[in-house]
Amino acid sequence: MVKITQNVEAAYEVETSYGNPPDSTLLHLGLLDTFDPRAVEMNIAPIPSIGQSTDAFHARGPINVSLPLKVACQGTGWKALLGRAIGVTTEFGSTKTPSKLTSSVDSLSVLAKETGGAFTLVGGVVPNEVTLEADYTAGGFITLDTVCTAQFSEDSSDGNFTEFYGDDYSNNAFPAAPTADPLLPTDLTVSFSAATAADGIRINRTDGHSVEIGEKYMKILDTGGSADTGYASGDHAAIVSDGVIDLDHTDTETITELTAVLNAGVTSSATAVAGSADPQNLLKGIYKMVGSNVTIPLVNDANPTLTEFSNLKTVALKIANNNTAIPGKTGTTWLQNNKISRGKADVTLDITTTAENETIYNAYVDKTTLPLVRLDFGTEGSIALTNGTVTAFSRPLTPGGEITETFTIKFRGNGDFSNYSAYAISADMTL
């Protein structure tokens, strides 16, 4: 029988360690657009010899496995891939902590199933580059286009992988596809602030303590880098664990309310500066207390909301991690991606929109930053991008049409302590 793509679907699991498929509960990847679980390159080196009419030998090099994967923003698959591109998945799971870029590598295993046919298991799947795309002019869904490396790809006729991984998926129930429609471009709101950030909240604790601000959570750390137990989870419902405060809680809708939550655990620990503002508009980053005080900036735009980009045409958020493959052997198998080292992340946002004012162009020519840009998916969560520099801008003019502009923004986080640039991107999403 001729193989057809309609018979193929895919599921995934989170690996506890790189290249270690857990062989437990599978989750559906969602609506697939591009998928190749057998993108395997053997790196064969031809060895010629004098007196031979063709290559005398073929020497096999390390096995290089990649996984091109494009999915619609449906179910949990796109969030699992996006979370690993950001580099942290704890906010996407049960542990409550601000999300940010990290230097660790978190991997997935992907199982491809063909109806009435074979299975393919790909372990150690790590997104090297992801692009979240919404096209308002062409129709279609919001998609996540990923370029993933993988440790190894193994085939099986019945789901029992006995050779390399030794995992038996033959008795694992394959999950049903998500029933909800994927997100449309109209489900996405992109907003920004071009205003200069002003003081938002002042926290007084102990010299050397630090504060991390993410899209959903803030975390207060002691001088040793551990959670500040002065802010205990029992002190207030918005304090979800020691030192971690939910900025999207019903009791933290304003800076004044957030101040009251902080002071519930530690006497006179915080002072509201911009009392009516939304705490989620605090600039994402890491801030250190000097002389027992730290003042965290906030974008207020003269009201608690940001300015929405209207009449969008295309939006593309790209995270390029520049991962480095580490060749080596697992058992007797020589692998190009035996291990993966996480590289420097580049976070960029490309936007095409109808030209309506000079705000972005002025930021470009004046070399000023956009303190905060937010991609809001409604009930599916949001992504915050901090301290954006407009690196490219064009506004082509053509006869008889509207004027559009295309620009690129690159982000670098905010703060004055530790790896504050990790907060170039932070997300509020839950799996």
Protein Blocks (a to p, Z undefined) as FASTA:
>chain_A
ZZdfklpccdddddfbghiafhiadcdebjafbdcfklccehiacdddehiabdfbdcdd
ddddddddddddehjllmmmmmmmnopaklmmmbccdddddfbdcddddddddehiacdd
dehiacfbdcddddfkngpadddddddddfbdcddfkopafklnopafklpccddddfbd
cddfklpccdddfbdcddfbdcdfbehiacdddfkbccdddfkopacfklcfklpmklmb
ghiacfkbfklmbfklmmmmmmmmpghkbccfblmbcfklpccdddddeehiacddddek
lpabdcddehifbdcddddehiacddddehjaccfklpacddddddddddddddfbfmlm
mmmmnopacfbacddehjnopcddehiadfbdcddddehiacddddddddebjajehjlk
lmmpccdddZZ
